[in-house]
Amino acid sequence: MPENEQENIPSTTDTSLPKEEWEKKLKENEKTASLAQLKTEEKPKEKISFKKPSASSVGAFLLLLTFSLSALCGIYLTIRPVPSCKPDKKSKEEAALASAFSSRSGKKEGVAWIKIRGVIAQDNNNSPFARPSGAAVIAKKIREAGEDKNVKAIVLDINSPGGTVASVQNIYSEILRAKKNKKVVALFRDVAASGGFYVAMAADKIVAEPGTITGSVGVIMQTGNVEGLFEKIGVKVTPITSGKYKDMGSAYRPMTDAEKAILQDMVDDTYGQFLAAVKAGRPNVKPADMTEYTDGRIFTGQRAFNLGFIDKLGGEEEALQLAGELAGLKDPEIITQRPDSLRELIFSFGASMDSQPLAKQLQSLATPSVAYLWVH
């Protein structure tokens, strides 16, 4: 045996450890070495722990879910169509009790202020996201003011060149209905011509500024003709009708003399309705002046006052005071009607003529319309 190997063998002399202790220590060293080797070769796998959601996070999620569902329900209830129904006897009694309670609770009486702006026509925008507008909305506001027990008078703030015949007559009829229970004053702004003048004929009194443009008592029917344009772009329209007058007023061909006579008769009939409304609303105007100033001409508020077509010169304050005087209110104040619906407040955008597609613009040009409208 080599000498170096003999040196590694522990001796059993008196100076060495006892055999039992030496073997015990040797086993501990081997165990320590094997554990160290395992740690270097392979790292222990990390345990994946799933934390339970806290009560605060669950509460926040439920709150967000509840809010989202409430918002969706609110939008649905706002835009969904509501079936109309006639009030029964019970609902009328409940309405009377509610009105009496509101009077006792100190709700103030005053004047409803309703604005009529721009061309008076029905809103043809069928989008559920468009703001409701047009003659139907104005008529509804007048009807609600007429039924409100706290409204003692109505001021119609008019700045309009007129509009379509049926829409103007719709508002006119609602004013006559409201006038059975309320006093109505019309206020002319910059322009109150043709249809704007027509609706004011239902009011008890009319106030206007001296420089207001008014009058234009008459009817106009305009038809377009795109025949030349269609020839240039190579488009030809061939109508198939059940009668020779079915496409009367078509924009795709010239109008015949017989068609002109029929349309003129319709315009004259509609003008007679306008003239009857003016005579009923302004009975003190002299017959000669009535004939002369109802030929479609416009005139100033000052001339209208001199002729008797309006009752007073002035503006907002004069109209409010006159309404209070007619209703017996000492210090008349404008009271707020029911606020605009959520739909009106949120969806306050609609389509204009500029944003309509070409097909709709051509359709509007090709469809004749009879209007109480001042065209300049």
Secondary structure, 3 states (H helix, E strand, C coil): CCHHHHHHCCCCCCCCCCHHHHHHHHHHHHHHHHHHHHHHHCCCCCCCCCCCCCHHHHHHHHHHHHHHHHHHHHHHHHHCCCCCCCCCHHHHHHHHHHHHHHHHCCCCCEEEEEEEECCECECCCCCCCECCCEHHHHHHHHHHHHHCCCEEEEEEEEEECEEEHHHHHHHHHHHHHHCCCCEEEEEEEEEEECHHHHHHCCCCEEEECCCCEEECCCCEEECCCCHHHHHHHCCCCCCCCCCCCCCCCCCCCCCCHHHHHHHHHHHHHHHHHHHHHHHHHCCCCCHHHHHHCCCCCEEEHHHHHHHCCCCEECCHHHHHHHHHHHHCCCCCCECCCCCCCHHHHHCCECCCCCCCCHHHHHHHHHCCEEEEECCC
